[in-house]
């Protein structure tokens, strides 16, 4: 049981990092098509970067499930806890190091994302190979995943005025939208200003 689960979780690390990295640019690649912001980073806020681990992690879990569900325990609880660990690690490490350093560094941001994915997958692995959790608790796994999916979906389009949602480059909230009016090309935010 443990070796199979570990191989799947290690493969997940690689795939989530690659897919998350692509999602960082996908909104721009989609020519700022608003529905793409559902899963892609729609601005440079911390919140939008949290989605980069969640959506690939959730998709990986859906692919992984039929292959290992009978050989592991607590699948959906494990996945919910792993996918909750990723944004938690990102927030703690990102704000921790930027407070100490006084600014952010691209390489540190990338390493924070990679470390968060690794930790999230290891948390998932730990719960996959532990003893079976009570059924009453196991029901919370799918609920937790659904709550996270709704939050990552809606709060991109309706961001609260809170520091996690503010784009540090522009001090604005919401999704970028590309306009080409009368020959002028520029980016504007669809949302509210800081």
C-alpha positions as CSV (number, residue, x, y, z in Angstrom):
1,X,0.0,0.0,0.0
2,X,2.7,2.5,1.0
3,X,4.9,2.1,-2.0
4,X,2.1,2.5,-4.5
5,X,0.7,5.6,-2.7
6,X,4.2,7.1,-2.4
7,X,4.9,6.6,-6.2
8,X,1.6,8.3,-7.0
9,X,2.2,11.2,-4.6
10,X,5.7,11.7,-6.0
11,X,4.4,11.8,-9.6
12,X,1.8,14.3,-8.4
13,X,4.6,16.6,-7.2
14,X,6.1,16.8,-10.6
15,X,2.7,17.1,-12.5
16,X,1.3,19.7,-10.1
17,X,4.4,21.9,-10.3
18,X,4.4,21.7,-14.1
19,X,0.7,22.3,-14.5
20,X,0.7,25.1,-11.8
21,X,3.6,26.8,-13.6
22,X,1.7,26.8,-16.8
23,X,-1.4,28.1,-15.1
24,X,0.6,31.1,-14.0
25,X,0.6,32.3,-17.6
26,X,-2.6,30.6,-19.0
27,X,-4.8,33.7,-18.4
28,X,-2.5,35.8,-20.6
29,X,-2.2,32.9,-23.1
30,X,-6.0,32.8,-23.3
31,X,-5.9,36.5,-24.3
32,X,-7.5,37.5,-20.9
33,X,-10.6,35.5,-21.5
34,X,-12.5,35.9,-18.2
35,X,-13.6,32.2,-17.9
36,X,-9.9,31.2,-18.0
37,X,-9.4,33.1,-14.7
38,X,-11.5,30.3,-13.0
39,X,-8.3,28.2,-12.8
40,X,-5.5,30.4,-14.1
41,X,-3.8,33.3,-12.2
42,X,-5.8,36.4,-13.2
43,X,-3.4,38.8,-11.5
44,X,-0.3,38.9,-9.3
45,X,-2.0,38.7,-6.0
46,X,-1.2,36.0,-3.5
47,X,-4.7,34.6,-3.8
48,X,-4.3,34.0,-7.5
49,X,-1.0,32.1,-6.9
50,X,-2.7,29.8,-4.4
51,X,-4.9,28.5,-7.2
52,X,-1.8,27.3,-9.0
53,X,-1.4,24.3,-6.6
54,X,-5.1,23.7,-5.9
55,X,-6.5,23.1,-9.4
56,X,-3.7,20.9,-10.7
57,X,-3.8,19.0,-7.3
58,X,-7.5,18.5,-7.6
59,X,-7.3,17.3,-11.2
60,X,-4.5,14.9,-10.2
61,X,-6.6,13.5,-7.4
62,X,-9.4,12.8,-9.8
63,X,-7.1,11.0,-12.1
64,X,-5.3,9.1,-9.2
65,X,-8.5,8.0,-7.5
66,X,-9.6,5.0,-9.6
67,X,-6.0,3.6,-9.6
68,X,-5.3,3.7,-5.9
69,X,-8.6,4.0,-4.0
70,X,-8.7,0.3,-3.1
71,X,-5.2,0.2,-1.8
72,X,-5.2,3.3,0.4
73,X,-7.2,4.7,3.3
74,X,-9.0,8.1,3.7
75,X,-8.5,9.2,0.1
76,X,-10.7,12.3,0.0
77,X,-9.7,13.4,3.5
78,X,-6.0,12.9,2.5
79,X,-6.5,15.0,-0.6
80,X,-8.4,17.7,1.1
81,X,-5.7,18.1,3.8
82,X,-2.9,18.0,1.3
83,X,-4.6,20.6,-0.9
84,X,-5.2,22.8,2.2
85,X,-1.6,22.4,3.3
86,X,-0.3,23.9,-0.1
87,X,-1.9,27.4,0.2
88,X,-1.1,27.4,4.0
89,X,2.6,26.8,3.3
90,X,2.7,29.4,0.6
91,X,1.1,32.1,2.7
92,X,3.3,31.3,5.7
93,X,6.5,31.1,3.8
94,X,5.9,34.0,1.4
95,X,4.8,36.5,4.0
96,X,7.4,35.2,6.5
97,X,10.4,35.6,4.2
98,X,9.1,38.9,2.7
99,X,8.7,40.4,6.1
100,X,12.3,39.4,7.0
101,X,13.8,40.4,3.6
102,X,11.7,43.5,3.0
103,X,10.7,42.4,-0.5
104,X,10.0,39.3,-2.5
105,X,12.4,37.5,-4.9
106,X,11.2,35.5,-7.9
107,X,13.5,32.5,-7.1
108,X,12.2,32.4,-3.5
109,X,8.6,32.6,-4.7
110,X,9.3,29.7,-7.1
111,X,10.9,27.7,-4.3
112,X,8.0,28.5,-2.0
113,X,5.6,27.1,-4.5
114,X,7.7,23.9,-5.1
115,X,8.1,23.3,-1.3
116,X,4.3,23.9,-0.8
117,X,3.5,21.2,-3.4
118,X,6.0,18.8,-1.9
119,X,4.6,19.3,1.6
120,X,1.0,19.1,0.4
121,X,1.7,15.8,-1.3
122,X,3.5,14.4,1.7
123,X,0.6,15.4,3.9
124,X,-1.7,13.6,1.5
125,X,0.6,10.5,1.5
126,X,0.6,10.4,5.3
127,X,-3.2,10.2,5.5
128,X,-3.4,7.7,2.7
129,X,-1.3,5.2,4.5
130,X,-2.5,5.8,8.1
131,X,-5.2,3.8,9.7
132,X,-8.8,4.3,8.5
133,X,-10.4,7.4,9.9
134,X,-14.0,7.3,11.2
135,X,-16.6,7.6,8.4
136,X,-18.1,10.7,10.1
137,X,-14.7,12.5,9.6
138,X,-14.2,11.0,6.1
139,X,-17.3,12.8,4.9
140,X,-15.6,16.1,5.5
141,X,-13.0,15.4,2.8
142,X,-15.3,16.0,-0.2
143,X,-17.0,18.9,1.6
144,X,-13.6,20.5,2.2
145,X,-12.6,20.1,-1.4
146,X,-15.9,21.5,-2.6
147,X,-15.6,24.6,-0.3
148,X,-12.0,25.2,-1.6
149,X,-13.2,24.9,-5.2
150,X,-16.0,27.3,-4.7
151,X,-13.7,29.8,-2.9
152,X,-11.0,29.6,-5.6
153,X,-13.7,30.1,-8.2
154,X,-15.8,32.9,-6.8
155,X,-13.2,34.9,-5.0
156,X,-11.3,35.4,-8.2
157,X,-14.3,37.2,-9.7
158,X,-15.5,38.8,-6.5
159,X,-12.4,39.5,-4.4
160,X,-12.8,41.0,-1.0
161,X,-10.7,44.1,-0.2
162,X,-8.1,42.1,1.8
163,X,-4.4,42.0,1.3
164,X,-4.3,38.4,-0.1
165,X,-6.4,39.6,-3.1
166,X,-4.6,42.8,-3.9
167,X,-2.3,42.8,-6.9
168,X,0.9,44.4,-5.5
169,X,1.9,45.9,-8.9
170,X,-1.3,47.9,-9.3
171,X,-3.0,47.9,-5.8
172,X,-6.2,46.7,-7.5
173,X,-8.5,43.7,-7.1
174,X,-10.1,41.5,-9.7
175,X,-9.2,40.1,-13.1
176,X,-7.3,41.8,-15.8
177,X,-9.1,42.4,-19.0
178,X,-7.6,43.3,-22.3
179,X,-9.1,46.1,-24.4
180,X,-8.4,47.3,-27.9
181,X,-10.5,50.4,-28.4
182,X,-9.8,52.8,-31.2
183,X,-6.4,51.2,-31.8
184,X,-5.3,51.6,-28.2
185,X,-4.2,48.4,-26.4
186,X,-3.9,48.2,-22.7
187,X,-4.9,46.2,-19.7
188,X,-7.6,47.2,-17.2
189,X,-8.9,45.6,-14.1
190,X,-12.4,44.3,-13.9
191,X,-13.1,44.8,-10.2
192,X,-12.3,47.5,-7.7
193,X,-9.3,49.7,-7.1
194,X,-7.3,49.7,-3.9
